[in-house]
C-alpha cells in the first residue's frame, strides 16, 4: 500500500519526479484532520450500509491507534508515503490488514484533502481570533491608562492637532475589530464540507452528506461536487485576511519605531522586546517591530502567489492546488508569532508623557483659532485664510491682540483662552473624537466587544 494509485502503470515513478509530486513535507501537519475526516467517513459508510458494523468498528479503532501514534510523536513515516493520506492509510493497513482498503470507498483524495484543509483552516482561524482579542485587550488597557495623555497627532508625518495617546491606541483597536469581523466571516465561508464529493462528480454511495458535514463541525455540505473539489476561496480569504491584518500590525509597528527614536522619545521599548547591536554598545533596536513590517510584506506575497495559481485553473481539482497549503501554513505561522509579540511590545512599553507634552507646539492650535472665528459668524473658508495671515506674524500665542485685530476685528481678548491643549482636545467630544470623554466611551464600547 505504498501508493493510492498506479494500477494501470507499468513503469515505476522516476525518483526525482516522485519527490517533485510528493507533498508530505507540507501536508503532514494535517494528520489530525485527516484522521478525524476518515473516522467520520467510515461511520458514514456504515450508516449507508456500505460497510458492515464490524468492519467499520475495526477501521475506526485502527485509525484511533494511528492518531495515538501521532499524538505521542511515535508515528514513523515510510519512504513510500507520498502525502499524509498515503501515510495514514499505509499505517492503518499495517495495523488492521486488508480491511483498511475499504476506507477509501466512495471518496477521492480530492475531496479528502479539501476536507482536511478546511478543518485545519477553521482551527487556525479560531486561534488567530484568540490572538486578535488578546491584542485588542492590551490596546484597551493601555488606552484606559492614557485616555488623557496628550501628544501631537500627525498627518503626512507633520504635526497636525493635539490628541491623546489613548485615542491613538484606540484607533488601532478599531482597525483590528474590522479584522475580527473579516476572520469571523471567513470562518463561516470555510465551514462547508466537500467530503463525499469524490473526485468531481460526487460519491456513488448513499452517503448522508449534510449529516456528515455537521458531524465534522461544518455548517453544511457543499452544494456542487465539481465546485467543491476545486474551491480554494477559503484559502485565498485566509491569506487576504492575513495580509490586511499584517498591514494593520505594520502600521502600529511603524509608528512605534518612530515614537521610540531619540528624536521623538514618546515611548521606550522594554528590553525583552528589543535587540542590541553587534558593534555599537549603546544601541537598542526595535527589531521585533521592524520584523513585523517586513513580515507584512511577506504575507502580501503569499496572497498574490495563491491568486496567481488559482487564476489559471479551469475547474475541479488540478495538481496546482497542491501549492495552496504552504502559503496558508506560512501565513498562520507568521501571525501566530506576530500577534502575541506585538501585544507584548505594547503591554510592556513605557510611555514618556513629558516628551509627548514637550512636543505640543502652539501651531497645533491653528484649527482652534479658525473654529473661534467660525463661532464669530465668519465663514470657515475665510477664517482659514485669516488664520494663515496670523500664523505669518509668529507663534500664535505670542502675536499681540492688536496685530490679530489688524487681520480681523473679530479677534477679541477671549482669544487667549485658546492656548490650552487639553481644552482643544476636549472640544473634540463628538462620537469618535479625541476628547477624554469620547475616548472613554470608545473604551467602554470596546470592552463590550471583547465581552461578546
N, C-alpha and C positions, 0 to 999 in steps of 0.2 A: 504494500500500500504506500509506495514511495511517492506516487503521483495520483491525482484525482482524475486524470485524463490520459489519453495516449493509446487507447485500444486499437486504433487503426494505423498507428505509426510503426514504421519498420526500423527506421534509424533512431539511434539514441540521440538525445539532445546534445548539441555542441556545448562543451563545458562553459565556455565564455558566454554563449547565448543563454544558457540556463541561468547563470549568475545574473545576467542582464535582465532576465524575465522575472527573477525571484523578487519577492517583496518582504521576506521575513524580517530583515533588519529594521524595517519601518513598522510593519503591522503587528509585530509580536506583542506590542503593548495593548492590543485589542483582545488578549486572551480571555479576560473575564467576560467581556461582552459576547465573544464568540461562543463560549460555553453556555452562558445564560440563554442565548438565542437558540442554540442546539437543543438544550433541555426543553425549552418551550415547544420547539418544533416536534420533538419526539412525542410529547404529550398530545400535541395537535394530531399527529399521525395516528396515535392510539385512539383518540376520540372519533376520528374518521374511519376507524376500522381497518386501517392500512397495516398497523402493527397489532399483534396480539398483546394482551396486557403483560405477559411475562417478558416478551422481547423489549417492550417499552421500558419496563422497570429495570431490566438488565442494562440497557443502553444509558438510561438516566443515571443509574448508580455508577456506571463506568465513567461517565462524564464528571460526576462529582469527585471521583478519585483523581481524575486529571486536574480538576480545579484545585484539589488539596495539594497536589504536587507543585503547581504554580505558586499557590499561596505560601507554601513552605520554602520556596526557592529551590526546589529539588527537581523541577522538570528539566529534562535533558533533550535539547533539540538534536535531530538527526541530520546527516548530510543531505538527505533527500527531501528535507522539509522545504518546500517552495514558498509557503506562506503560513500564516498562523492556522488557517483552516486545515491545511495538509498535516501540520504538526499535531494538532489536536486529534484529528481522525486517525492518524497513524498510531498515536499512543493509545487511543481507545481500542483499536484493533489488537494491539499487543496485550491489553488488559482483559478483553472480553471475547476475543476471537471473531469469527466471520460475521456474527450478528451485527457488528459495528458497521458493516457495509450497508445496512438498511437505514442508517441515519440520514443519508443524503437523498433519500427517496423524495421526489417531487419538488426539490429545490435546486438552485444553481448557486455557484459561488457569487454570481451577480447580485442576487437578492440577499444572499448571506452577508457579503461584505458591506453592502449598503445598510443592512440592519445593524451590524456590529458598529459601523462608523457612526450612525445616528445615535445609538445608545451611548457611545463614548462622548459624542458632542453634547448630548443632553447633560451628562455628568460634568463635563468640563465647563459648560455654561453656568451650571449651578455654582461651581467653585469660583468662577470669575465674579459672579454676582455677590458672593460672600465677601470676596476681597474688596469689591467696589463699595459695599456697605460699610466695611471697616474703614476704608479710606475716607468716605464721607463723614463717618462719625468723628474721625480725627479732625477733619476740617471744621465741623460744627463746634467741637470742644475748643479748638484754638480761636475760632471766631468769637465764641462767647467770652473768652478771656480778653479779647482785644476789640470788642464792639465799639469802644470809644477811643481807641488808639489812633491818633491822626498820622497820616502820611500823605505825600503828594500822589495824586493819581496822574497817570501818563496816557497820552495818546501820541502816536508816532515817536515814542520814547522821549517825548518832550513834556515837561511839567504842564499840567492842564488845570486841574481843580483839586482842592483838598478832598480826601475821602478818609474812611477808616480802614485799618488793616483787617478788621472783621468783615467789612464789606468786600474787600479784595478776596479774602479766603472764601466767602460765600459765593462769589462769582464762579469759582471752580466747583463748588458743591453742585450748583445747578447745571453746569455742563455735564458733570458725572451723572446727574439724575436723568438727563436725556440718554446717556449711555445705558443706564439701568433699564429704561423703557425699551430701548432697542434690543438689548440682550433678552429681555422677557419675551418680546415679540418673536425673536428668532427661536427661542426655545419652543414656542407654540408651533412655529413652522417646521421645526425639526422633528416634532413628536408625531410623525406619520410613518407607519410601518410598511416597508417594502416586502416583508417576509411573506412568502407564498406567491410572489410574482414570477418566480423561477428566472429563467434566462432573459425572457422578454415577453412571453405570450401568456404567462400565468401557469399555475400548477394544474395538473390533470386530476388531482385527487380532491375529494370533498372536504377541504380544509375550511374551517370557520375562521376566516382571516380577521374579521372585526374582533372576535373574542381573543384570538391570538395576539392582536395588537394591544388590547387592554391588559392582557396578562403580562406583557413585557413592559408596560408603563407608557405606551404610546396612547394618544387620544383617539386615533382612528387608523384604519387601513388605507393605504394609497389607492386612489380611485382607478388608476390605469397602469397596468403592468409594464407597458413599454416605457411610459414616462418614469415610473418608479425606479427602474434599474439604472437609468442614466441621469436621474435628477441629482445634482450636487449644489442646488441653490443654497441648501442649508450650510454647506461648507463655505461657499462664497460669502454668505451673510456673516458667518463666523469671522471670516477674515476681514470683511468690511468693518464690522463692529470692533475688531481688534485694532485695525488701522486707525479708525477715528478715535477710539479710546487712547491709543498711543499718541495721537496728535494732541489730545487734551492733556495727557500727562507731560508731553514735551513742552507745552506752553507753561505749565506750572514750573517745570524744571528750568526753563529759560529765564523766567522772571526771578526765580530764587538764585540762579547763578549770578545774575546781575545784582540783585539785592545783597548778595553775600560778598561782593567785591569791596576792597578797602575804600574805593571811591564812593560807594553808596553806604555800606555798612549798616543796612537796615536790619539784616539778620546775620546770625553766626551759626554755622552748621556744627552739630555735635561731632566730636572726633570719631564716634562709631560709624558715622555716615560720611566720612571724608577720607581722603588719601593724602600721602605726602609725596615729595619729590625725591628722586634718587640722587639728585645733585644739590638742590637748594634746601638747606635745613629749615628755612623759615616758612616754606610753602605749606598751605593747607588747601588741597584741591577738591572741588565738588564733583569728584569723578562719578559718583552714582547718578547725579543729576545729568551730567554730560552723557553718560551711557543711556539714560532714559531718552534723551533727544536722539541719540544715534539709533537705538532700537526702534524708535517710532518710524524711522525711515525704512528699516528692515521689514517691519510689519506692513508697510505700504507695498513693498516689493512682493511679499507673499501674496497679497491680494491681486496685484497686477499679473503675477505669474499664473495663478489659477484661472483667472478670467481669460487670459490668452489661450490656455489649454482648452477651456470649455467652448470657446467661440468656434473652434474648428471641428466640432463633433456633429454628426448627423442626428443619430437617435440611439436609444437604448444604451447598452454598455459597450465601450471601447476600451482597449488596454491603456489608452491615455489617462483614463480615470484612476489608474494606479498611482498617479502623481498627485492625487488630491489630498492624501493624508499627511505627507511630510510637511507641507506648509502650515496646515492646521495644527499639527502637533508642535511645530516650532513656535507658532504664534502663541499657543497656550502656554508653553514652557516659558516664553518671554514674559507674558503677563503674570504668570504665577510667581515670578520674581519681582517684576517691576512694581506691581501694585503694593505689596507689603513693604518694599523698600522705600517707595515714595511716602507711604503712610508713616513709616518710621522716621524718615527725614523730617517730615512736617511735625510729628509729635515731639521731637527732641530738639528742634532748632530754638535758638534764643532770639527773642525779638528785642531789638535795640530801640526802644521808644524814643530816647533822647536824640538819636541820629535821625530818626524819622521826623521828629518835631523840628530839628535844626534845618532840615531840607525844605521846610514850608516857606516858600518865598512869597512875598506880598503880591507878585504878579499873578499868583494863583487865584486872586480875588477879583480879577478884572471882570469876570462874568457877574460877580456880585454888584459891581458898580453899574453894569449895563441893566441888570434887573432893578436896581434902585431907580434908575431913570425911567424905566417902564412903569414903575409904580407912581411916577410923577406924570404919567399920561403921555410919555414920549414914545413913539413907535419904536419897536425893538431895532429895526434896521438903522434908524437914525441914532439910537442910543449906542449901538455897536460902534458906529463911526465916531461919535463924540468921545467914547472911552478910549478909542485908539488915539485921539488927539491928546488926551490927558496922559496916556502912557508915555508919549514922547517927551513929556515935561520932567520925567524922573520916576523913581519908585512911588507907587500910588499913595502910600501913607505919609510921604514927605512933601507932596505937592500942596502948596498953600491953598486954602479955600478960595482966596481971591483969584488965583490962577485958574482954578477949576471953573469958577463962575464966569471968567472971561471966555471959557469954552462954551458954557451953557449956564444961564441963570437958574436952571433947575437944581443945580447943586446947592445944598444948604448945609448948615452946621451939623445936622444929624448924620452927614456922610461919614463922619469919624467913627461911628458905631460899626461900620462895615469891616474894619480891620481886625476881625476876630475869626480865626479859622474854625473854631468849634461852632460858632454861630452859623458860619457859612455851611458847614456840614449839616447841621440840624435843620436848616431851611429846606434841605432836600428830603422832606418827610413823606413824599408820595410813595405809594406802594413800589417797592423795588429800589428806593433811593438809598443814599448812604447815611442818612440821619441815624443816630444811635437807636432811636425807637424803631425805625424801619428795619435796621439790621437785626434787632431783637425779634421783630416779627418774622423775618426770614428764618431766623434760627428756630423759632417755635414751629414754623411750618416744616422746616427740615427735620426736626425731631419727630414730627408726626409721620413724615415719610419713612423715616428709619424704623418707626414702631410698627409699620404695616406688616 
